[in-house]
Amino acid sequence: MAKTTEETLVQEIADDFQTYLRKGVRFDRVIGSAHADLDIDDIETLLRIHFVLTDADADGSEVGVLDFMRQLEDRIRQMKTTTTPESFQYRGEIRGQIDWQGTVKTRARTGRLDEPVFVCTQPEEHYNIDENLVLKRLLTVIHDIVTNDLEYALENPAGYDWLNGWVDPNNSGSSQAVESAAEMLDRIYEENIYLQRISVAEADITDRTIESVKRSRSQFYQDAAILLDRYRQLMNHELNSTEAREVLNHTLIAPANTDTLFELYWVFRILEAYDDVEYRVLTDSRDSPSTIATWRQDDSRCVLSHDATGKGLSFNESIGDEEIKPDGYLYRIKEVLSRWQAISEDLLDRGGSDSLWGGRPDIVLEQYHETEAGDEKLEQVFLGEVKYTQNTDYVATGLRELLEYMAFVKQAQTGEYVESADNLLESIDVKGLLFVDELARETSRDRTEDVKIIQFPESPGSVL
């Protein structure tokens, strides 16, 4: 039986990705595991990179940034201007058409009608028209993304095949054969004298302006308006499932990170079981960078986290000040840790941890009950361990890890175990599931406890 492919996983989660993104679900933790060198740490950066990779020739859309770039050098010579007469005052010379009325008035103000002062009118070109404002703003956005967000990838293109449209000179449409699209954009943006005359700020361009430019007689300006409008939609997290697949394929998932994609699949399967929840983006991701969603359910608040220890939990065991019987396992391991710490400090100038065990589950769902005093009390915890594997030995390892998380999870504030000794591993206050790829054997036999192995593409249903 073949392992579930990356393409299959992308297909499975694309609709969920765009749906939950619109609902405000945070994916920062998942995003951070994609291309670490690119420093992608938020959904906006991810969507910005996706934007400059769009290509009508590849996906059949109306227009994409890459095909827009391939025509840029030829089209930018067709920039429109408006011409208005401007008055200038000259002494002893004439430039342009003499404005006799203005000339007489100027001489009269000085009291010397025979003085050789002339007021002349000359046509003056203006570039700050709506079409050019939209074009300049679009090129500013694209230039900023390419030079900042993609800086590392452009300097180290090996391993980033999806960047060929920007780094391969054969794909650039530039008149200079050795120039890539990124280099062409930088040259035009920095050196084109007509672009330099356009002064634009975000506040200058309204949605009405963009819609007006979409009706321009020039296809060049129409395309620019369509792309700028699309960029603003993406920044509002408005994308369809096709775009979601492109984001996941091109920008999020590196070949070594299909495991993360598999984890995201199970996060979605859990979220879909809660029909009436309202997802929201947390106000500051630095406070809870792993939190994907929070919602209220009756009188409780639920917090779903990915690849983390959760909001108020601890997954760590140490000997501490416990009384230890001489010459038992704990006695000996304590001596080992004590001696290790002393030698490390003395010889290596570094300390050592006294931790016996520690971990970080793949999925954590905490349910808190609000008390009459307005405090929150932990009611239940769900722990999910994900193994992207069909190897039964690795599945067995994952099962052991899950049981350890369930047995050792504590409340961070009090240090008390969440599950009492009487109910240990009976799934009363702590529930758990192991998520794996499709196996060649059945794992859903009825058992008294709730610790189960769920295979792709099964659905776990409501876990709490």
C-alpha positions in Angstrom: 0.0 0.0 0.0 1.5 3.3 -1.1 1.9 6.1 1.4 -0.5 9.1 1.0 1.2 11.6 -1.3 1.8 15.2 -0.7 -0.5 16.0 -3.7 -3.4 14.1 -2.1 -3.0 15.9 1.2 -2.9 19.3 -0.5 -6.1 18.4 -2.4 -7.8 17.2 0.8 -7.1 20.3 2.9 -7.2 23.1 0.2 -10.9 23.9 0.8 -10.5 23.8 4.6 -7.4 26.0 4.4 -9.2 28.8 2.6 -12.4 28.4 4.6 -10.7 28.6 8.0 -8.4 31.4 6.8 -11.5 33.5 6.0 -12.8 32.7 9.5 -9.7 34.0 11.1 -8.0 30.8 12.1 -4.3 31.4 12.9 -1.8 29.2 11.0 1.4 30.9 12.1 2.9 27.8 13.8 2.3 25.8 10.6 3.7 28.5 8.4 6.8 28.9 10.5 7.7 25.3 9.7 7.7 25.8 5.9 10.7 27.5 4.4 12.6 28.6 7.5 15.2 30.5 5.5 12.6 32.7 4.0 11.5 33.9 7.4 7.8 33.3 6.7 6.2 33.8 10.1 2.7 35.1 9.3 -0.1 34.5 6.8 0.3 37.9 5.2 3.9 37.2 4.1 2.8 33.8 2.8 0.0 35.3 0.7 2.3 38.1 -0.5 4.7 35.5 -1.8 1.9 33.5 -3.4 0.7 36.7 -5.1 4.0 37.3 -7.0 4.0 33.6 -8.2 0.6 33.8 -9.9 0.7 33.2 -13.6 -2.2 33.2 -16.0 -0.3 31.0 -18.5 0.0 28.3 -15.8 -3.4 28.5 -14.0 -5.7 29.9 -16.7 -6.6 33.0 -14.7 -7.4 36.4 -16.1 -3.9 37.7 -15.4 -1.1 36.8 -13.1 2.0 38.7 -11.8 4.5 36.6 -13.7 2.8 37.0 -17.1 2.3 40.7 -16.3 6.1 41.0 -15.7 6.9 39.2 -19.0 5.2 42.1 -20.9 6.2 44.9 -18.6 9.3 46.2 -20.5 7.4 46.6 -23.7 4.2 48.0 -22.2 5.7 50.5 -19.9 6.8 52.6 -22.9 3.1 53.2 -23.5 2.5 55.0 -20.2 -0.2 57.7 -20.5 0.1 61.3 -19.5 -2.1 64.4 -19.4 -1.0 67.7 -20.9 -2.0 71.1 -19.5 -0.7 74.6 -20.4 1.6 76.1 -17.8 2.7 79.8 -17.6 6.3 80.7 -17.3 8.0 84.2 -17.1 11.1 84.9 -19.1 13.3 88.0 -19.5 14.8 88.8 -22.9 13.7 85.5 -24.4 10.6 83.7 -25.6 9.9 80.0 -25.0 6.7 78.6 -26.2 3.6 80.7 -27.1 3.5 84.3 -25.8 0.6 85.0 -23.4 0.2 88.7 -24.3 -2.5 89.4 -21.7 -0.3 87.9 -19.0 2.8 89.8 -20.4 1.0 93.2 -20.3 -0.2 92.6 -16.8 3.2 91.6 -15.6 4.9 94.6 -17.2 2.1 96.9 -15.8 2.8 95.7 -12.3 6.4 96.9 -12.6 5.4 100.2 -14.2 7.8 99.6 -17.2 5.7 98.6 -20.2 8.8 98.5 -22.5 10.7 96.1 -20.3 11.6 92.8 -22.2 9.6 90.5 -19.9 7.4 87.9 -21.5 4.9 85.4 -20.1 4.8 82.3 -22.2 2.7 79.1 -22.0 4.2 75.7 -22.5 2.5 72.3 -22.4 3.4 70.4 -19.2 3.0 66.6 -19.0 1.5 65.1 -15.8 2.0 61.5 -14.8 -0.1 61.4 -11.6 -3.3 60.2 -13.4 -5.3 57.3 -11.9 -3.9 54.7 -14.4 -0.4 55.5 -13.4 -1.1 55.7 -9.7 -2.5 52.2 -9.8 0.4 50.9 -11.9 3.0 52.5 -9.6 1.3 51.1 -6.5 1.2 47.6 -8.0 4.9 47.7 -9.0 5.8 49.1 -5.5 4.0 46.1 -3.9 5.6 43.6 -6.2 9.1 45.1 -5.8 8.8 45.1 -2.1 7.8 41.4 -2.0 10.5 40.3 -4.4 13.4 42.4 -2.8 12.4 41.7 0.9 10.2 38.7 1.3 12.0 36.6 -1.3 15.5 38.1 -0.8 17.0 34.8 0.6 15.5 32.6 -2.0 16.6 34.9 -4.9 20.2 34.8 -3.6 20.0 31.0 -3.1 17.6 29.7 -5.8 18.7 26.1 -5.5 15.8 24.2 -3.9 13.2 26.8 -4.8 12.0 25.5 -8.2 8.8 27.5 -7.9 10.9 30.7 -8.2 12.0 30.0 -11.8 9.7 32.6 -13.2 11.7 35.2 -11.2 15.3 33.9 -11.5 15.5 32.2 -14.9 16.4 34.8 -17.6 14.6 32.8 -20.2 11.3 33.4 -18.5 11.7 37.1 -17.8 10.5 38.7 -21.1 13.4 41.1 -20.7 15.2 42.5 -23.8 18.5 41.8 -22.0 19.0 38.1 -22.4 21.0 37.6 -19.2 18.5 39.5 -17.0 16.0 37.7 -14.8 12.5 39.1 -14.1 13.7 40.1 -10.6 16.6 42.1 -12.1 14.4 43.6 -14.8 11.8 44.7 -12.2 14.5 46.3 -10.0 16.0 48.1 -13.0 12.7 49.5 -14.3 11.4 50.4 -10.8 14.6 52.2 -9.8 15.7 53.8 -13.1 12.6 54.5 -15.2 12.3 58.3 -15.2 8.6 58.3 -15.9 7.9 56.0 -12.9 10.0 58.3 -10.7 7.7 61.2 -11.5 4.7 59.3 -10.1 4.1 60.0 -6.4 1.8 57.5 -4.8 0.7 56.5 -1.3 -1.8 53.9 -0.2 -4.3 56.5 0.7 -4.3 57.9 -2.8 -5.8 54.8 -4.4 -9.4 54.0 -3.4 -11.4 50.9 -4.5 -13.4 53.2 -6.7 -10.1 54.3 -8.4 -9.2 50.7 -9.1 -12.6 49.9 -10.5 -12.3 52.9 -12.8 -8.9 51.8 -14.1 -10.3 48.3 -14.8 -12.4 50.1 -17.5 -9.4 51.7 -19.1 -9.0 51.4 -22.9 -5.5 50.1 -22.3 -5.2 46.4 -21.4 -1.9 47.2 -19.6 -3.7 49.4 -17.1 -6.7 47.0 -16.8 -4.3 44.2 -15.9 -2.6 46.4 -13.3 -5.9 47.3 -11.7 -7.0 43.6 -11.6 -3.8 42.6 -9.9 -3.8 45.4 -7.4 -7.4 44.5 -6.5 -6.4 40.8 -6.2 -3.6 41.7 -3.9 -5.9 43.6 -1.6 -8.3 40.7 -1.5 -5.5 38.4 -0.5 -4.5 40.7 2.3 -8.2 40.4 3.5 -7.7 36.6 3.4 -10.1 36.2 0.4 -8.9 33.3 -1.7 -10.7 30.3 -3.4 -9.7 26.7 -3.0 -7.7 26.7 -6.2 -5.5 29.5 -4.8 -5.4 27.7 -1.5 -3.9 24.7 -3.3 -1.3 26.9 -4.9 -0.4 28.5 -1.6 0.1 25.0 0.0 1.9 23.7 -3.1 4.3 26.5 -3.9 4.8 28.5 -0.8 4.0 26.5 2.3 5.1 23.0 2.0 8.8 22.2 1.4 9.5 18.5 0.4 10.8 17.8 3.9 7.7 19.2 5.6 4.9 16.9 4.4 4.7 15.8 8.0 3.4 19.2 8.8 0.9 19.0 6.0 -0.3 15.7 7.5 -0.7 17.3 10.9 -2.7 20.2 9.4 -5.0 17.7 7.8 -5.9 16.3 11.2 -6.3 19.8 12.7 -8.9 20.4 10.1 -10.7 17.1 10.7 -11.0 18.1 14.4 -12.2 21.6 13.7 -14.9 20.5 11.2 -16.6 18.5 14.0 -17.6 21.8 15.7 -20.3 23.2 13.5 -21.3 26.3 15.4 -18.0 27.6 16.6 -16.7 31.1 15.9 -13.0 31.3 15.1 -11.1 34.4 15.7 -7.5 35.6 15.3 -5.8 36.3 18.6 -4.8 39.9 19.0 -1.1 39.2 19.4 0.4 36.0 18.1 3.5 36.4 20.2 1.4 35.7 23.3 0.1 32.3 21.9 2.0 31.6 18.7 0.8 28.0 18.6 -2.9 28.8 19.1 -4.9 28.1 15.9 -8.4 28.8 17.1 -10.4 29.6 20.2 -14.2 29.3 20.6 -17.0 29.2 23.1 -19.2 26.1 23.7 -22.0 26.5 26.2 -20.3 27.8 29.3 -16.9 26.7 28.3 -14.0 28.1 26.2 -12.0 25.9 23.9 -8.4 26.5 22.9 -6.9 24.5 20.0 -3.1 24.5 19.7 -0.7 22.9 17.2 2.8 21.5 18.0 2.8 23.1 21.5 2.1 22.5 25.2 -1.1 24.4 25.1 -2.3 27.4 27.0 -2.1 26.3 30.6 -0.5 22.9 30.5 3.0 21.4 31.2 4.6 18.4 29.8 7.7 18.0 31.9 8.9 15.6 34.6 11.8 16.1 37.1 12.8 14.4 40.3 12.6 17.6 42.3 12.5 17.2 46.1 10.8 13.9 46.2 12.0 11.4 48.8 13.9 8.6 47.0 14.7 5.2 48.2 18.4 4.4 48.2 19.8 2.4 45.3 16.6 2.4 43.3 16.2 3.6 39.7 15.3 7.2 40.7 18.3 7.3 43.2 20.7 6.3 40.5 19.3 8.6 37.8 19.4 11.5 40.2 23.1 10.8 40.8 23.7 10.7 37.1 21.9 14.0 36.5 23.7 15.7 39.5 27.1 14.5 38.3 26.3 15.5 34.7 25.3 19.0 35.8 28.5 19.4 37.8 30.9 18.2 35.1 29.1 20.2 32.4 29.4 23.3 34.4 33.0 22.7 35.3 34.4 21.5 31.9 32.0 22.9 29.4 30.8 26.1 31.1 27.2 25.1 30.6 24.4 23.9 32.9 22.2 20.9 32.5 18.5 20.2 33.0 17.3 17.9 35.7 14.3 16.9 33.5 13.5 13.2 33.3 10.9 13.6 30.6 9.5 16.3 28.4 7.6 16.7 25.2 5.2 18.7 23.0 2.1 17.1 21.5 1.1 17.7 17.9 -2.5 18.8 18.8 -3.8 20.1 22.1 -7.4 21.0 22.7 -8.2 22.5 26.2 -11.7 23.1 27.5 -12.1 25.6 30.3 -15.2 26.2 32.4 -16.0 29.7 33.5 -16.8 29.9 37.3 -19.2 32.3 38.9 -16.2 34.3 40.1 -15.2 34.8 36.5 -12.2 32.5 36.7 -11.4 29.7 34.3 -11.1 26.1 35.5 -9.7 23.4 33.3 -12.4 20.8 32.5 -10.9 18.4 29.9 -7.9 18.0 27.7 -7.6 16.3 24.3 -4.1 15.3 23.1 -3.4 14.2 19.5 -0.2 12.6 18.3 0.3 12.5 14.5 2.6 10.1 12.7 2.9 10.3 9.0 3.8 6.7 8.6 2.6 3.2 7.6 5.4 1.6 9.6 3.8 -0.3 12.5 6.9 0.0 14.7 6.8 3.8 14.3 3.0 3.7 15.0 3.7 1.8 18.2 6.3 4.4 19.2 3.7 7.1 18.6 1.2 5.2 20.7 3.7 5.1 23.6 4.3 8.9 23.2 0.6 9.6 23.3 0.1 7.6 26.5 3.0 9.4 28.1 1.5 12.8 27.2 -1.8 11.6 28.7 -0.3 10.3 31.9 2.2 13.1 32.6 0.3 16.2 31.5 0.0 18.8 34.3 -1.6 22.1 34.9 1.2 24.6 34.5 0.0 26.9 37.3 -0.5 24.3 40.1 1.9 21.5 38.9 -0.9 19.0 39.5 -1.6 16.1 37.1 -4.7 16.7 35.0 -5.8 13.1 35.2 -6.1 11.6 38.7 -4.3 8.3 39.6 -7.7 6.6 39.9 -8.6 7.4 36.3 -5.1 7.2 34.8 -5.3 6.5 31.1 -9.0 5.9 31.3 -9.8 9.0 29.2 -11.9 10.8 31.9 -10.3 14.2 32.0 -7.6 13.6 29.4 -8.6 12.1 26.1 -6.2 11.0 23.3 -6.0 9.8 19.7 -3.1 8.7 17.5 -3.4 9.8 13.9 -1.5 7.8 11.3 -1.5 7.1 7.5 -3.6 4.3 6.1 -2.3 1.0 7.4 -2.7 -2.5 6.0 -4.5 -3.6 9.1 -7.7 -2.6 11.0 -7.2 -0.5 14.1 -10.8 0.4 15.0 -11.7 -2.6 17.0 -14.0 -1.9 20.0 -12.2 -1.3 23.2 -13.4 0.0 26.6 -11.0 3.0 26.7 -11.1 5.9 24.3 -7.4 5.8 23.2 -7.7 4.9 19.6 -5.6 4.9 16.4 -7.3 6.8 13.6 -6.1 6.1 10.0 -6.2 8.5 7.0 -8.7 9.5 5.7 -11.0 8.6 8.7 -12.6 11.4 10.7 -12.3 11.5 14.5 -15.5 13.3 15.0 -15.9 15.5 18.1 -12.9 14.8 20.4 -14.3 16.6 23.5 
